[in-house]
């Protein structure tokens, strides 16, 4: 073969492409290390915030729950699980647990059902619905303190609007916040109104995400509005309802602001929920060890409720 033929043959041979798998192991190691380091650099601000405001307080709570403290919050002695034993042998704790459960039952289903009803009624594009959507969403912009002060004036026994309306129809005024029979109902009613804005916005957004073709198909098949909503729309909306339920139950167990402003746990401990009982032990009686133990018990209760919901009720959630 001539020299020219050899050159043509070598020229026509395709060049071998070097893939990443064929790179030297050392360069691949440094490349993966650099990517990992870059990821942690981006995560560092979030990890720092979580560490300062979540992980450190959690560790400190575990530590304090095993100790007795002085009024300044300094550790006085190690007591082991005595704080937990004192909690589970206290009638006040079980009373607070009962009040919290009743408060949750009164507020969570009512708030979700009412928000779902309002979302369904204002879902259509009729003229003037924008105004009602704004009105029903309005409570979400108010803080707990502002809402509580507004309702404190409404609940006032002599100059409050609610008792004024009762007197107009010939009924006797009600001691909304000072009567043990009405105090928890009053706080629950205010909480339902306060949570209505958030629940309404979330559920209304879920309804907006359902295609119009589904409504048209149901109408063609002869299904009425109620049947369409119950048998078709509600199953499609179940992921949103499931999310709102979890958030509402957690919020109910953590309720504090409205109870502190309206009733301070009274009268006769009728509104003394777990968080307010924890607050009294830790910041009124300066028993930070017992308060920390109650915080861990509350965390465990919420964790168990959330786990049960995901394991049991998520089976009925229909994801599209």
RAFENJO-V859496 format. One line per field, one symbol per residue. ss: DSSP state (~ for helix, > for strand, _ for the rest). psi: psi as a letter, one per 30 degrees, with the letter a starting at -180 (. if undefined). burial: I if it has 16 or more other ideal C-beta (glycine too) atoms within 10 Angstrom, else O. Layout:
BEGIN
ss=???
psi=???
burial=???
END
This chain:
BEGIN
ss=__~~~~~~~~~~_______~~~__~~~~~~~~~~~~~~~~~~~~~~~~~~~~~~~~~~~~~~~~~_>>>_____>>>>___~~~~~~~__~~~~~~~~~~~~~~~~~~~~~~~~~~~~~~~_______~~~~~~~~~~~~~__~~~~~~~~~~~______~~~~~~~~___________~~~~~~~~~~~~~~~~~~~~~~~~~~~~~___~~~~~~~~~____~~~~~~~~~~~~~~~~~~~~~~~~~~~~~___~~~~~~___________~~~~~~~~~~~___~~~~~~~~~~~~~~~~~~~~~~~~~~~~~____
psi=kleeeeeeeeefkkkkkjlefflkeeeeeeeeeeeeeeeeeefeeeeeeeeefeeeeeeeeeeffglkllfggkkelkfbgeeeeeefgkeeeeeeeeeeeeeeeeeeeeeeeeeeeeeeegflhlkffeeeeeeffefffkleeeeeeefeeefkfegkeeeeeefegglklkieffkfffeeeeeeeeeeeefeeeeeeeeeeeeffkkffeeeeeeefgkleeeeeefeeeeffeeeeeeeeeeeeeeefgkeeeeeeefhfakhgfgileeeeeeeeefefhifeeeeeeeeeeeeeeeeeeeeeeeefffgkjk.
burial=OOOOOOOOOOOOOOOOOOOOOOOOOOOOOOOOOOOOOOOOOOOOOOOOOOOOOOOOOOOOIOOIIIIIIOOOOOOOOOIOOIIIOIIOOOOOIOOIIOIIOIIIOIIIOIIIOIIIOIIIOIIOOOOOOOOOIOOIIOIOOOOIOOIIOOIIOIIIOOOIOIIOOOOOOOOOOIOIIOOOOIIIIIIIIIIIIIIIIIIIIIIIOIIOOIOOOOIOOIOOOOIOOOOIIOOIIOOIIIIIIIOIIIOIIOIIIOIOIIIIIIIOIOIOIIIIIIIIIIIIIIOOOOIIIIIIIIIIIIOOOIOOOOOOOOOOOOOOOOOO
END
